[in-house]
């Protein structure tokens, strides 16, 4: 099953600063690349202070440069 994500955002983690949110807009994702899909609990999201969340940045999965 293919997925269409509307108003999506990417979270960028860092050990120095809090979580940055980047607008990713509308995305169409092929179903064979989806491992887990879930709904975000917006009430819990509101209670998290993302400026205080620190973590190693994940390495890129792929690059658009060839």
PyMOL Python script that loads the backbone (N, CA, C, O; Angstrom):
from pymol import cmd

cmd.read_pdbstr("""\
ATOM      1  N   UNK A   1       0.837  -1.171   0.000  1.00  0.00           N
ATOM      2  CA  UNK A   1       0.000   0.000   0.000  1.00  0.00           C
ATOM      3  C   UNK A   1       0.888   1.244   0.000  1.00  0.00           C
ATOM      4  O   UNK A   1       1.814   1.346   0.804  1.00  0.00           O
ATOM      5  N   UNK A   2       0.613   2.169  -0.883  1.00  0.00           N
ATOM      6  CA  UNK A   2       1.337   3.434  -0.925  1.00  0.00           C
ATOM      7  C   UNK A   2       0.759   4.392   0.112  1.00  0.00           C
ATOM      8  O   UNK A   2      -0.408   4.282   0.486  1.00  0.00           O
ATOM      9  N   UNK A   3       1.580   5.331   0.572  1.00  0.00           N
ATOM     10  CA  UNK A   3       1.156   6.299   1.585  1.00  0.00           C
ATOM     11  C   UNK A   3       1.306   7.715   1.035  1.00  0.00           C
ATOM     12  O   UNK A   3       2.273   8.019   0.337  1.00  0.00           O
ATOM     13  N   UNK A   4       0.346   8.572   1.353  1.00  0.00           N
ATOM     14  CA  UNK A   4       0.435   9.992   1.022  1.00  0.00           C
ATOM     15  C   UNK A   4       0.421  10.746   2.345  1.00  0.00           C
ATOM     16  O   UNK A   4      -0.534  10.650   3.115  1.00  0.00           O
ATOM     17  N   UNK A   5       1.487  11.495   2.602  1.00  0.00           N
ATOM     18  CA  UNK A   5       1.605  12.264   3.842  1.00  0.00           C
ATOM     19  C   UNK A   5       1.417  13.737   3.519  1.00  0.00           C
ATOM     20  O   UNK A   5       2.114  14.287   2.666  1.00  0.00           O
ATOM     21  N   UNK A   6       0.482  14.367   4.197  1.00  0.00           N
ATOM     22  CA  UNK A   6       0.184  15.777   3.978  1.00  0.00           C
ATOM     23  C   UNK A   6       0.662  16.570   5.184  1.00  0.00           C
ATOM     24  O   UNK A   6       0.518  16.113   6.318  1.00  0.00           O
ATOM     25  N   UNK A   7       1.226  17.742   4.961  1.00  0.00           N
ATOM     26  CA  UNK A   7       1.745  18.601   6.035  1.00  0.00           C
ATOM     27  C   UNK A   7       2.782  17.869   6.877  1.00  0.00           C
ATOM     28  O   UNK A   7       2.800  18.007   8.100  1.00  0.00           O
ATOM     29  N   UNK A   8       3.639  17.097   6.236  1.00  0.00           N
ATOM     30  CA  UNK A   8       4.642  16.327   6.974  1.00  0.00           C
ATOM     31  C   UNK A   8       5.832  17.204   7.346  1.00  0.00           C
ATOM     32  O   UNK A   8       6.072  18.249   6.741  1.00  0.00           O
ATOM     33  N   UNK A   9       6.566  16.754   8.352  1.00  0.00           N
ATOM     34  CA  UNK A   9       7.754  17.480   8.773  1.00  0.00           C
ATOM     35  C   UNK A   9       8.850  16.492   9.139  1.00  0.00           C
ATOM     36  O   UNK A   9       8.589  15.365   9.560  1.00  0.00           O
ATOM     37  N   UNK A  10      10.071  16.945   8.966  1.00  0.00           N
ATOM     38  CA  UNK A  10      11.241  16.147   9.317  1.00  0.00           C
ATOM     39  C   UNK A  10      11.815  16.721  10.604  1.00  0.00           C
ATOM     40  O   UNK A  10      11.912  17.939  10.756  1.00  0.00           O
ATOM     41  N   UNK A  11      12.197  15.845  11.530  1.00  0.00           N
ATOM     42  CA  UNK A  11      12.813  16.277  12.782  1.00  0.00           C
ATOM     43  C   UNK A  11      14.313  16.030  12.691  1.00  0.00           C
ATOM     44  O   UNK A  11      14.754  14.923  12.384  1.00  0.00           O
ATOM     45  N   UNK A  12      15.084  17.070  12.961  1.00  0.00           N
ATOM     46  CA  UNK A  12      16.537  16.972  12.926  1.00  0.00           C
ATOM     47  C   UNK A  12      17.042  17.088  14.358  1.00  0.00           C
ATOM     48  O   UNK A  12      16.828  18.101  15.024  1.00  0.00           O
ATOM     49  N   UNK A  13      17.714  16.043  14.820  1.00  0.00           N
ATOM     50  CA  UNK A  13      18.213  15.983  16.195  1.00  0.00           C
ATOM     51  C   UNK A  13      19.671  16.413  16.251  1.00  0.00           C
ATOM     52  O   UNK A  13      20.409  16.279  15.275  1.00  0.00           O
ATOM     53  N   UNK A  14      20.079  16.934  17.410  1.00  0.00           N
ATOM     54  CA  UNK A  14      21.431  17.420  17.598  1.00  0.00           C
ATOM     55  C   UNK A  14      21.805  17.285  19.064  1.00  0.00           C
ATOM     56  O   UNK A  14      20.932  17.313  19.932  1.00  0.00           O
ATOM     57  N   UNK A  15      23.092  17.140  19.347  1.00  0.00           N
ATOM     58  CA  UNK A  15      23.561  17.123  20.729  1.00  0.00           C
ATOM     59  C   UNK A  15      23.730  18.539  21.276  1.00  0.00           C
ATOM     60  O   UNK A  15      23.752  18.730  22.492  1.00  0.00           O
ATOM     61  N   UNK A  16      23.851  19.537  20.391  1.00  0.00           N
ATOM     62  CA  UNK A  16      24.082  20.918  20.820  1.00  0.00           C
ATOM     63  C   UNK A  16      22.794  21.717  20.977  1.00  0.00           C
ATOM     64  O   UNK A  16      22.658  22.495  21.921  1.00  0.00           O
ATOM     65  N   UNK A  17      21.857  21.533  20.066  1.00  0.00           N
ATOM     66  CA  UNK A  17      20.619  22.321  20.093  1.00  0.00           C
ATOM     67  C   UNK A  17      19.429  21.387  20.223  1.00  0.00           C
ATOM     68  O   UNK A  17      19.568  20.167  20.140  1.00  0.00           O
ATOM     69  N   UNK A  18      18.276  21.966  20.424  1.00  0.00           N
ATOM     70  CA  UNK A  18      17.061  21.163  20.477  1.00  0.00           C
ATOM     71  C   UNK A  18      16.685  20.639  19.106  1.00  0.00           C
ATOM     72  O   UNK A  18      17.428  20.801  18.138  1.00  0.00           O
ATOM     73  N   UNK A  19      15.547  20.020  19.038  1.00  0.00           N
ATOM     74  CA  UNK A  19      15.066  19.428  17.794  1.00  0.00           C
ATOM     75  C   UNK A  19      14.631  20.534  16.840  1.00  0.00           C
ATOM     76  O   UNK A  19      13.902  21.448  17.226  1.00  0.00           O
ATOM     77  N   UNK A  20      15.083  20.445  15.594  1.00  0.00           N
ATOM     78  CA  UNK A  20      14.641  21.367  14.551  1.00  0.00           C
ATOM     79  C   UNK A  20      13.570  20.671  13.723  1.00  0.00           C
ATOM     80  O   UNK A  20      13.679  19.481  13.424  1.00  0.00           O
ATOM     81  N   UNK A  21      12.544  21.414  13.359  1.00  0.00           N
ATOM     82  CA  UNK A  21      11.468  20.884  12.530  1.00  0.00           C
ATOM     83  C   UNK A  21      11.564  21.508  11.145  1.00  0.00           C
ATOM     84  O   UNK A  21      11.530  22.730  11.003  1.00  0.00           O
ATOM     85  N   UNK A  22      11.682  20.668  10.133  1.00  0.00           N
ATOM     86  CA  UNK A  22      11.753  21.137   8.747  1.00  0.00           C
ATOM     87  C   UNK A  22      10.469  20.726   8.029  1.00  0.00           C
ATOM     88  O   UNK A  22      10.055  19.569   8.096  1.00  0.00           O
ATOM     89  N   UNK A  23       9.851  21.669   7.353  1.00  0.00           N
ATOM     90  CA  UNK A  23       8.629  21.391   6.621  1.00  0.00           C
ATOM     91  C   UNK A  23       8.955  20.493   5.432  1.00  0.00           C
ATOM     92  O   UNK A  23       9.753  20.864   4.570  1.00  0.00           O
ATOM     93  N   UNK A  24       8.344  19.323   5.387  1.00  0.00           N
ATOM     94  CA  UNK A  24       8.568  18.393   4.280  1.00  0.00           C
ATOM     95  C   UNK A  24       7.378  18.368   3.325  1.00  0.00           C
ATOM     96  O   UNK A  24       7.444  17.735   2.271  1.00  0.00           O
ATOM     97  N   UNK A  25       6.295  19.049   3.684  1.00  0.00           N
ATOM     98  CA  UNK A  25       5.151  19.190   2.783  1.00  0.00           C
ATOM     99  C   UNK A  25       4.441  17.887   2.460  1.00  0.00           C
ATOM    100  O   UNK A  25       4.257  17.027   3.321  1.00  0.00           O
ATOM    101  N   UNK A  26       4.048  17.763   1.202  1.00  0.00           N
ATOM    102  CA  UNK A  26       3.336  16.590   0.722  1.00  0.00           C
ATOM    103  C   UNK A  26       4.340  15.555   0.223  1.00  0.00           C
ATOM    104  O   UNK A  26       5.219  15.875  -0.577  1.00  0.00           O
ATOM    105  N   UNK A  27       4.211  14.326   0.690  1.00  0.00           N
ATOM    106  CA  UNK A  27       5.114  13.257   0.268  1.00  0.00           C
ATOM    107  C   UNK A  27       4.310  12.032  -0.133  1.00  0.00           C
ATOM    108  O   UNK A  27       3.324  11.686   0.518  1.00  0.00           O
ATOM    109  N   UNK A  28       4.729  11.387  -1.195  1.00  0.00           N
ATOM    110  CA  UNK A  28       4.153  10.116  -1.617  1.00  0.00           C
ATOM    111  C   UNK A  28       5.225   9.062  -1.403  1.00  0.00           C
ATOM    112  O   UNK A  28       6.332   9.176  -1.928  1.00  0.00           O
ATOM    113  N   UNK A  29       4.894   8.038  -0.633  1.00  0.00           N
ATOM    114  CA  UNK A  29       5.874   7.011  -0.262  1.00  0.00           C
ATOM    115  C   UNK A  29       5.404   5.663  -0.796  1.00  0.00           C
ATOM    116  O   UNK A  29       4.265   5.253  -0.570  1.00  0.00           O
ATOM    117  N   UNK A  30       6.298   4.982  -1.509  1.00  0.00           N
ATOM    118  CA  UNK A  30       5.977   3.645  -2.020  1.00  0.00           C
ATOM    119  C   UNK A  30       5.776   2.684  -0.866  1.00  0.00           C
ATOM    120  O   UNK A  30       6.545   2.694   0.095  1.00  0.00           O
ATOM    121  N   UNK A  31       4.772   1.875  -0.952  1.00  0.00           N
ATOM    122  CA  UNK A  31       4.420   0.967   0.129  1.00  0.00           C
ATOM    123  C   UNK A  31       5.487  -0.048   0.474  1.00  0.00           C
ATOM    124  O   UNK A  31       5.573  -0.483   1.622  1.00  0.00           O
ATOM    125  N   UNK A  32       6.314  -0.440  -0.506  1.00  0.00           N
ATOM    126  CA  UNK A  32       7.331  -1.456  -0.215  1.00  0.00           C
ATOM    127  C   UNK A  32       8.498  -0.899   0.593  1.00  0.00           C
ATOM    128  O   UNK A  32       9.376  -1.658   1.005  1.00  0.00           O
ATOM    129  N   UNK A  33       8.525   0.423   0.829  1.00  0.00           N
ATOM    130  CA  UNK A  33       9.585   1.012   1.638  1.00  0.00           C
ATOM    131  C   UNK A  33       9.116   1.369   3.046  1.00  0.00           C
ATOM    132  O   UNK A  33       9.896   1.902   3.836  1.00  0.00           O
ATOM    133  N   UNK A  34       7.855   1.083   3.371  1.00  0.00           N
ATOM    134  CA  UNK A  34       7.291   1.417   4.675  1.00  0.00           C
ATOM    135  C   UNK A  34       7.421   0.224   5.611  1.00  0.00           C
ATOM    136  O   UNK A  34       6.970  -0.877   5.293  1.00  0.00           O
ATOM    137  N   UNK A  35       8.045   0.451   6.777  1.00  0.00           N
ATOM    138  CA  UNK A  35       8.167  -0.610   7.771  1.00  0.00           C
ATOM    139  C   UNK A  35       7.144  -0.436   8.885  1.00  0.00           C
ATOM    140  O   UNK A  35       6.537  -1.408   9.335  1.00  0.00           O
ATOM    141  N   UNK A  36       6.952   0.807   9.330  1.00  0.00           N
ATOM    142  CA  UNK A  36       6.021   1.098  10.420  1.00  0.00           C
ATOM    143  C   UNK A  36       5.282   2.382  10.098  1.00  0.00           C
ATOM    144  O   UNK A  36       5.873   3.333   9.587  1.00  0.00           O
ATOM    145  N   UNK A  37       3.998   2.412  10.393  1.00  0.00           N
ATOM    146  CA  UNK A  37       3.199   3.603  10.174  1.00  0.00           C
ATOM    147  C   UNK A  37       2.306   3.776  11.386  1.00  0.00           C
ATOM    148  O   UNK A  37       1.661   2.824  11.825  1.00  0.00           O
ATOM    149  N   UNK A  38       2.262   4.991  11.934  1.00  0.00           N
ATOM    150  CA  UNK A  38       1.434   5.230  13.108  1.00  0.00           C
ATOM    151  C   UNK A  38       0.956   6.664  13.143  1.00  0.00           C
ATOM    152  O   UNK A  38       1.424   7.513  12.385  1.00  0.00           O
ATOM    153  N   UNK A  39       0.024   6.918  14.030  1.00  0.00           N
ATOM    154  CA  UNK A  39      -0.524   8.260  14.192  1.00  0.00           C
ATOM    155  C   UNK A  39       0.125   8.926  15.396  1.00  0.00           C
ATOM    156  O   UNK A  39       0.368   8.276  16.412  1.00  0.00           O
ATOM    157  N   UNK A  40       0.405  10.211  15.286  1.00  0.00           N
ATOM    158  CA  UNK A  40       1.028  10.973  16.361  1.00  0.00           C
ATOM    159  C   UNK A  40      -0.059  11.444  17.325  1.00  0.00           C
ATOM    160  O   UNK A  40      -1.096  11.953  16.901  1.00  0.00           O
ATOM    161  N   UNK A  41       0.188  11.270  18.625  1.00  0.00           N
ATOM    162  CA  UNK A  41      -0.718  11.763  19.649  1.00  0.00           C
ATOM    163  C   UNK A  41      -0.401  13.243  19.874  1.00  0.00           C
ATOM    164  O   UNK A  41       0.595  13.572  20.518  1.00  0.00           O
ATOM    165  N   UNK A  42      -1.237  14.126  19.352  1.00  0.00           N
ATOM    166  CA  UNK A  42      -0.967  15.559  19.392  1.00  0.00           C
ATOM    167  C   UNK A  42      -0.968  16.114  20.814  1.00  0.00           C
ATOM    168  O   UNK A  42      -0.246  17.070  21.094  1.00  0.00           O
ATOM    169  N   UNK A  43      -1.752  15.544  21.708  1.00  0.00           N
ATOM    170  CA  UNK A  43      -1.770  16.009  23.105  1.00  0.00           C
ATOM    171  C   UNK A  43      -0.428  15.730  23.777  1.00  0.00           C
ATOM    172  O   UNK A  43       0.088  16.583  24.499  1.00  0.00           O
ATOM    173  N   UNK A  44       0.139  14.553  23.551  1.00  0.00           N
ATOM    174  CA  UNK A  44       1.455  14.235  24.112  1.00  0.00           C
ATOM    175  C   UNK A  44       2.538  15.089  23.471  1.00  0.00           C
ATOM    176  O   UNK A  44       3.474  15.516  24.147  1.00  0.00           O
ATOM    177  N   UNK A  45       2.417  15.340  22.175  1.00  0.00           N
ATOM    178  CA  UNK A  45       3.387  16.178  21.468  1.00  0.00           C
ATOM    179  C   UNK A  45       3.467  17.569  22.091  1.00  0.00           C
ATOM    180  O   UNK A  45       4.554  18.130  22.229  1.00  0.00           O
ATOM    181  N   UNK A  46       2.323  18.120  22.464  1.00  0.00           N
ATOM    182  CA  UNK A  46       2.281  19.463  23.040  1.00  0.00           C
ATOM    183  C   UNK A  46       3.011  19.534  24.379  1.00  0.00           C
ATOM    184  O   UNK A  46       3.497  20.599  24.759  1.00  0.00           O
ATOM    185  N   UNK A  47       3.094  18.415  25.100  1.00  0.00           N
ATOM    186  CA  UNK A  47       3.709  18.419  26.429  1.00  0.00           C
ATOM    187  C   UNK A  47       5.235  18.256  26.385  1.00  0.00           C
ATOM    188  O   UNK A  47       5.889  18.374  27.421  1.00  0.00           O
ATOM    189  N   UNK A  48       5.803  17.991  25.225  1.00  0.00           N
ATOM    190  CA  UNK A  48       7.246  17.775  25.104  1.00  0.00           C
ATOM    191  C   UNK A  48       7.943  19.101  24.800  1.00  0.00           C
ATOM    192  O   UNK A  48       7.539  19.825  23.891  1.00  0.00           O
ATOM    193  N   UNK A  49       8.984  19.414  25.561  1.00  0.00           N
ATOM    194  CA  UNK A  49       9.799  20.598  25.300  1.00  0.00           C
ATOM    195  C   UNK A  49      10.936  20.187  24.370  1.00  0.00           C
ATOM    196  O   UNK A  49      11.989  19.749  24.836  1.00  0.00           O
ATOM    197  N   UNK A  50      10.734  20.323  23.063  1.00  0.00           N
ATOM    198  CA  UNK A  50      11.702  19.855  22.079  1.00  0.00           C
ATOM    199  C   UNK A  50      13.003  20.650  22.095  1.00  0.00           C
ATOM    200  O   UNK A  50      14.000  20.200  21.529  1.00  0.00           O
ATOM    201  N   UNK A  51      13.018  21.820  22.728  1.00  0.00           N
ATOM    202  CA  UNK A  51      14.264  22.577  22.877  1.00  0.00           C
ATOM    203  C   UNK A  51      15.224  21.876  23.825  1.00  0.00           C
ATOM    204  O   UNK A  51      16.431  22.108  23.771  1.00  0.00           O
ATOM    205  N   UNK A  52      14.695  21.015  24.696  1.00  0.00           N
ATOM    206  CA  UNK A  52      15.525  20.301  25.670  1.00  0.00           C
ATOM    207  C   UNK A  52      15.873  18.878  25.240  1.00  0.00           C
ATOM    208  O   UNK A  52      16.674  18.214  25.898  1.00  0.00           O
ATOM    209  N   UNK A  53      15.282  18.405  24.146  1.00  0.00           N
ATOM    210  CA  UNK A  53      15.556  17.051  23.655  1.00  0.00           C
ATOM    211  C   UNK A  53      16.861  17.089  22.863  1.00  0.00           C
ATOM    212  O   UNK A  53      16.975  17.812  21.873  1.00  0.00           O
ATOM    213  N   UNK A  54      17.839  16.308  23.303  1.00  0.00           N
ATOM    214  CA  UNK A  54      19.149  16.249  22.643  1.00  0.00           C
ATOM    215  C   UNK A  54      19.426  14.793  22.246  1.00  0.00           C
ATOM    216  O   UNK A  54      19.164  13.872  23.020  1.00  0.00           O
ATOM    217  N   UNK A  55      19.951  14.599  21.049  1.00  0.00           N
ATOM    218  CA  UNK A  55      20.261  13.252  20.576  1.00  0.00           C
ATOM    219  C   UNK A  55      21.225  13.350  19.401  1.00  0.00           C
ATOM    220  O   UNK A  55      21.314  14.386  18.742  1.00  0.00           O
ATOM    221  N   UNK A  56      21.943  12.264  19.146  1.00  0.00           N
ATOM    222  CA  UNK A  56      22.798  12.205  17.961  1.00  0.00           C
ATOM    223  C   UNK A  56      21.942  12.281  16.709  1.00  0.00           C
ATOM    224  O   UNK A  56      20.859  11.700  16.644  1.00  0.00           O
ATOM    225  N   UNK A  57      22.438  12.999  15.726  1.00  0.00           N
ATOM    226  CA  UNK A  57      21.740  13.079  14.450  1.00  0.00           C
ATOM    227  C   UNK A  57      21.894  11.754  13.719  1.00  0.00           C
ATOM    228  O   UNK A  57      22.988  11.190  13.678  1.00  0.00           O
ATOM    229  N   UNK A  58      20.817  11.260  13.148  1.00  0.00           N
ATOM    230  CA  UNK A  58      20.868  10.015  12.387  1.00  0.00           C
ATOM    231  C   UNK A  58      21.569  10.255  11.056  1.00  0.00           C
ATOM    232  O   UNK A  58      21.420  11.323  10.462  1.00  0.00           O
ATOM    233  N   UNK A  59      22.330   9.276  10.584  1.00  0.00           N
ATOM    234  CA  UNK A  59      22.968   9.445   9.266  1.00  0.00           C
ATOM    235  C   UNK A  59      21.912   9.387   8.162  1.00  0.00           C
ATOM    236  O   UNK A  59      20.875   8.744   8.330  1.00  0.00           O
ATOM    237  N   UNK A  60      22.170  10.055   7.035  1.00  0.00           N
ATOM    238  CA  UNK A  60      21.195  10.004   5.928  1.00  0.00           C
ATOM    239  C   UNK A  60      21.025   8.590   5.404  1.00  0.00           C
ATOM    240  O   UNK A  60      21.972   7.804   5.374  1.00  0.00           O
ATOM    241  N   UNK A  61      19.816   8.281   4.996  1.00  0.00           N
ATOM    242  CA  UNK A  61      19.527   6.961   4.431  1.00  0.00           C
ATOM    243  C   UNK A  61      19.979   6.909   2.969  1.00  0.00           C
ATOM    244  O   UNK A  61      20.491   5.893   2.499  1.00  0.00           O
ATOM    245  N   UNK A  62      19.784   8.009   2.271  1.00  0.00           N
ATOM    246  CA  UNK A  62      20.213   8.092   0.880  1.00  0.00           C
ATOM    247  C   UNK A  62      20.591   9.522   0.574  1.00  0.00           C
ATOM    248  O   UNK A  62      20.301  10.432   1.351  1.00  0.00           O
ATOM    249  N   UNK A  63      21.235   9.717  -0.551  1.00  0.00           N
ATOM    250  CA  UNK A  63      21.638  11.048  -0.973  1.00  0.00           C
ATOM    251  C   UNK A  63      21.154  11.294  -2.390  1.00  0.00           C
ATOM    252  O   UNK A  63      21.149  10.385  -3.219  1.00  0.00           O
ATOM    253  N   UNK A  64      20.750  12.522  -2.663  1.00  0.00           N
ATOM    254  CA  UNK A  64      20.290  12.869  -4.005  1.00  0.00           C
ATOM    255  C   UNK A  64      21.439  13.196  -4.948  1.00  0.00           C
ATOM    256  O   UNK A  64      21.206  13.438  -6.132  1.00  0.00           O
ATOM    257  N   UNK A  65      22.672  13.208  -4.451  1.00  0.00           N
ATOM    258  CA  UNK A  65      23.811  13.496  -5.316  1.00  0.00           C
ATOM    259  C   UNK A  65      24.342  12.200  -5.919  1.00  0.00           C
ATOM    260  O   UNK A  65      24.518  11.201  -5.222  1.00  0.00           O
ATOM    261  N   UNK A  66      24.591  12.232  -7.205  1.00  0.00           N
ATOM    262  CA  UNK A  66      25.118  11.036  -7.896  1.00  0.00           C
ATOM    263  C   UNK A  66      26.418  11.355  -8.562  1.00  0.00           C
ATOM    264  O   UNK A  66      27.018  10.484  -9.193  1.00  0.00           O
TER     265      UNK A  66
END
""", "prot")
cmd.dss("prot")
cmd.show_as("cartoon", "prot")
cmd.util.cbc("prot")
cmd.orient("prot")
